[in-house]
Amino acid sequence: MAYEVGKNRLEALGEVEEAADLLRYYSQTMEDNAGYDHPMDNLGDLSVHTRTVLRPHGVFAVISPFNFPMALAAGPIGAAAMAGNTVVFKPSSTSPLTGVNLVQCFVDAGVPAGVINLVMGPGETVGDELQTNPGIDGIVFTGSYDVGFKLFKSFSTFWPRPCIVEMGGKNPAIVTRKADLEEAAEGIMRSAFGFGGQKCSANSRVYVEAPVHDDLVRLLVEKTEKISIGNPIPRQNWLGPVIDAKAVARHQAATAEARRDGTVFTGGEHLTDGDLARGFYVEPTVVGLPAGHRLFQDELFAPFTAVSRVDSLSEALALANDSTYGLTAGVYSEDPAEVARFLDEVEAGVLYVNRRAGATTGAWPGVQAFGGWKGSGSTGKAGLSMYYVAQFMREQSHTVVD
C-alpha cells in the first residue's frame, strides 16, 4: 500500500488493522442477529408461527477508492458476503495491487471460489458495466460527488436496487477564542495533511475567531513546516507523494488562486529536488482567503487547507454548514456551552471536540462513509443487511476529548 499509493508506514499498517476490524465487526453483527432470522409475535394464537427473515439480494458490486484501498474494500466486501451475497470487486485503477492482495487474503482464509470476484479496469468501461449490468443486484461506491450522485440517480431502472455511495467531504474545523490553540493547531495539521489531505475526512477549511486568528495561524505554520516529506517507507518520513500528476496540478492551481486572491502562509511548492523528483511531491500548504472563496467549497484531495477569520461562533457555524458536503467537522473550545452548541447545530455526520489527533479525521471509515449528511454519503433504504437497512434518522456520532 505504501509503495502503491504513498501512504506512510503507520497509516498503511493502521489501515490493514482497520480492514480486519471491519471484517470482525460484520461477522459479529451477523452472529449477534442470529443470521437475521427472528420469530415474531403471534397475537395470542399459539398455533400461528411467524418469522422475519432477511435474505441476500444476490450479487453486489463494490467499487473502492485509491485512498483507502484495503479498508474501504474489505468493509463493503465483508458486509455483503456476511449477508449472504456474492461480490464483484473493482479496485481503483491507481491501487490494483492492494486489491489483488486483499482478494488473496480471502482465498487464503478459505472463502469459496466465486464468492468474491475481482475485475480490473477504468470506471468509464468496467465501472460503467457494473452499474448498468442487470445481473448486479446492489452496489457500493466510494469516490467523487459527481460520479457517486450520478450513480445514485441512475442505478435503479426497472425496480429499486440498493445503492450505497460515499462522495467525499469539505470538512470544517472551528477554533473559538476560548480554544487551546496548541491543541487546535496540532489537530488541524494532522487532519489537513495526513496522507496528503487525500481523505474524504481531511480538514480542508478552518474558521478562527478574530482575537486568536493570528496566533493560531502562527502555530499551524510552525507545525506544518516541521513535517518530514519523502519516501513513505522509512519511519522518519510522515508525508509521502500525492497519488498522481493530476493531484499535483490541482494543488498547484489552488496555490496560484490563493496567491492571487489571498495569502499563502506556508508551502505551495511542487518539490522536485533529489529523490523527490521521482514522485509526485508537493508541500503541505496553509492559505488565508475570504470565506466565500471557491477553495472553501471545492474538494481538492491535496495537502491544502484554507483559513478564514470570523467574528463569532455563530458566523463560523453558518459558514461550516454552507457546503454541499456534511461528512466530518471539528471544534476547539474550552467552553462547554460552545461545544454543546456546535454538537447541536453543525451539519455533519462525524464530529470531534478538542481532538489533538485530528480535527476532523479519525473515525473508522464505515462510520464516515455511511454516516455522512447531504452530499457526503447516502445509503439505499433497502441496503445491505449489515449496513443500515432503514436509515429513518440521520446518524451522528461524536468524540469528545476532555
N, C-alpha and C positions, 0 to 999 in steps of 0.2 A: 504493500500500500504506500509506503514511504517513497519507494522508487517510482511508482506509477503516477501518483497524484501529488507528491511533495509534502505529505503530512509528516510532521516531526515524530520522533520515536515515541514520545509519551502519548500523543494523541492517537497515533496508529495502534499502539498496544491497548489504549483505552477503548478504542472502537471495537477491536476484536472481543474484548471482555463484554462490551455493551451488546454486541450481537449474541453472545452466549446467554447473557441475562435475558434478552428478549425471547429467545427460544425457550428458556426455562419458564418465563412468565406465561407464555401462551400455553405451554404444556400443563402448567399448574392450573391455569384457568379452566382448561378442558377437564381435568380431574376434579376440580372443586365443584364443577357444574354437572358432574356425572354424565359427561358426553352430551349435555343439553337434551336430556330425556327425563321429564319430570311428570309425576302424577298431578292431576288437578282435582278440585273438589267435586263431589257428586251430588250436591244439593240435598243430601239426606237419604238418597236412594242408594243403598249399598249394592244394588245389582248393576249400577252404572259405573263403568270404569273409563275415565277419560284421561288422556295423557297429552302433553305438549312435547313435540319432538322437533328440534331444529335439524334440517337436512343440509348437506353441502349444495352449493349452487352448481358445481361441476368443474369447470376449468377457469382458473384465474390467471390473468396476465399481470406480471409485476415488472414495472419499468423503473429502474433505480438510477440515482444521480451519481456523479463522479465524486461529490464531496463527502458522502458517507457511503462508499461503495460496498461496505460489509454490513453495517448495522441497518441501513435503510433498504437492504436487500434481504438479509436474514430475518428481520422482523416481519415484513409482509409475507414472505415465503412461509415462515413458520406458522404464522396465524392462519394462512389459507390451508396449509397442509393439516394442521391440528383440527381444523373444522371439517376435514374430510375431502377437500378439493385437491385436484392436481394443479400444477403450476407451469406456466410458460414464462421463463425469466429472461428479460433482456437487460443486461447491464449497460451503463453508459459507454459510448464508443471511446471515451477517453480513459476508462478504467476497466477494460475487459478482463485482464489477468486476475484481478481480485475476484471478479465474478466466477471465473474458472475455478479458482481455489476454493471459493465458497461451495460451489456445486460438488467439488471433490470431497469436501468435508461431509456433505450429506451422503454421498456414496459410501465413504469410509464408515459412516455411522450405521449403515445398513438400510437406508431408505431404498425401497424397491425401484427398479428401473421404470421409467415412465411417469413417476410421480412428480419429479422436478426436471423440467426440460429446458436446456439452455439454447438460446438463439442469439446471434450477433448481428449487428448492422446499425445503420443510422436511423434516426427517427423518421426521416422522410419516407423510408421504404419499409423497414421491419417494424418500426413503431406504428406506422400507419396500418400495416396489415393486422397488428394485434388489436387495434381499436375498431377496425371495420369487419374483421372476420366473424361470421355468425357463430362459429364454434367457441368463441370466448364468452363466458358467462358473467364475468366481472373483471374489473381492472383496478390496479393500484399504481398511481403515477406520482413521482416526486420530481419537480422541475419548475420551469418558469411559469409565471402567471398567465402569459399569453397562450402557451401550449396547454397548460392544465385547464384553463377555463374553456378553451375551445373543445377540449376532450370532454369536459363535464357536460357541455351543452349538446354535444353530438353523439355521445356514446350510445345512449338508448335510442333505438329506432322503432321497432315494432312493439316492444314492451320494455318496461323499466329494467335496467341492468345496474347492479351496484357499481358505482364509480367513486373511488376514494382518491382524492387528489390533495397534494400539499404543494403550495405555489409560492413559497418564499416569504420574505418579510422586509420591512424597512423599520428596524426596531429602535425605539427611543429610550434614552436614559434622561431622567430629570434630576438635577442637582439643585437643592434649595440652599438658602443662606444658612440653614441650620444643619448642614451636612458635615460629616467628617471628610474633608477634602482629600486627604491622603488615601482613605479607603475608596473614595469615588474615582480618583484618578487611576488607581490600580485596577479597579474593576472595569472601568471603561477601556483602558489599554488592553487588558486581556480579552475582553469581549469583542473589541473592534478589530484586533489584529491576530487573534488566534486562527491558525490555518489561513492566514492572509485575508481574513474577512470573508472567506468563501463558505459561509454558513448562512442558512436562512435565518438564523437567530443572531447574527452578528449585530453589534451595536454601531449603527451607521449614522445616527443623528443624536445630538446631545443638546439639551436645553438647560441653561445655567442662569440662576438668578443673578442680576446685575452686581450686587455687592461682593459676590465671590467669583465672578466670571474670570477675572484676570489671574487670580491665584490658582483656580482650577486648571486653566489653560497652561500656566507655567508648570505645574506639577505633571500634567499629562504629557507635555512636550519633553520634560526631563525623562520620564519613564519610557516614552516612545524611542527616544534617541539612544537608549541603552539596550534596545532589542538586538540580539545577535542574529545575523542573517547569513544563510549559506546552505550548503548541502544538509538536508534534514536528517540524514542518518546519524552523524555524530551527535552525542548528547549535548554538546555545548551550544548547538545552533537551535534557536527557538522558532525562527521563521524561515521556511523554505520558499521555493518559487511558487508563483501562481500557475494555474493549470495550462495556459496556452497563450499564443500571441494575441488572441482576441481579448483576453483578460488584461494583458499589458496595454493594449490600445484603449480599453475602457478607462483604465487607471490614468493614463496619460491625458486623455481627453478631459476627464473630470478635473485633473490638476490644472490644465490650461484654463478651464472655465473658472476655477476657484481663483487663480491668479488674476484673471480679468475682472471678476465680479466681487472679490473679497480679499482674504488674506490667507496665504499658506504659512501656517505657523511652523511646520517642520515636514520634511520628507518631500515626496513628489517626483523623485528621480527614477528613471529606468537604469538599473545597475548592470553594467557590462564589463567591469574590470576583472581581470584574472579569471578565476574559476567561475565567477558569476556570469561570464559570457556564455557559458554552456547551458544556461537555463533561463527561465522567464522570471527574473528577479526585479522587484520594484521596492522602493522604500515605503514603509508604513507612513501614512500621511494624515495630518491633522490640519483642518482648514476652518476659517471663520467666514460665515456667509449670512446674508439676510435670511430670516426664517422662511420666506416664501420662495426661495430659490429651488429650482428643479432638482438639485442634488440632495434636497431633503425629502424628495418624493420617489425618485427612481432607484431601484435596486441595482447596485453596481457589481456585487460579488468580487470585491477587491479590498486591499488593506487601506481603507479610506473612510474617515469619519468627519462629519461636519458639525461645528459647534455654533450655537446662536445664543445671544444674550436675551433674557426675558425679564420682565418686571415683577412677575408673581407666579405662584404655583398655578393659579387659575389660567394664566396665559400659557404656561408650559403644558398643562393638561389639554387645553384646546388644540395646541399645535401637535402634541403627541397623537391625538385622536384624528387629526386631519390627514388621513392616509388611506390608500386603498387596502393596505395590509393591516393585520392585527394579530401577529404571532406572539412576540415577547415584548416586555417592557420592564424597565427598572427605575428605582428611585433611591436617592441618597438623602436622608434626613434623619435627625435625631429627635424629631418632634412626633410623638405617637399620633397626634391628630392629623398631621400632614400625611403620614403613612397610611392611616385609615382612609383618608380621602382619596389618595392615589389608588388604593386597592379597590375602592368602591366605584371610581369614575373612569379609570383608564380602560380603553377598549382593546384588550389583548388577551390571549389565552393562557400565557405562562408568565407569571410576574415574579420579580425579585426585589428584595428590600435590603439595602446596605450590604450587598454581596461583594466581597473583595475578590472572589474567584472569577467573577464575570458579571457585568452589569445586566446583560440580557441573555446570557448563554449558560447552559448547564444542565437543563432537564434532559432526560433520555429522549431520543428522537421520537419515540412513539407518542409521547405527550405533545411534543412540539408539532409533529406532523398532523395530528388529528385533534388537537385542542385549539387550533388557530381560529380566529374570528375573521369576518369579512373576506378579503381576497387571499388570505394566507392558507386556508385549508377548509376542506369540507368533506363530510362522509356521506356516502349514499345511505338513504334511510333504510334500505334493505341490505346493508353492507355485510361484511364478513361477520360471522357469529363471534369471532374473537375480538373484533373491534366493537364499535358502538352500534348495536343493532338498531336502536331507535334513539337518536340524539334529540330529544324534545327540548332540552335546555342546553345552551352553550356551556361547554365545560370550561372551568377556570381553576387553575391551581396556582399556588404561590408559595415562595420560600422566603422566610423572614430570618435574618441573622441579627441576634441581639447585640 
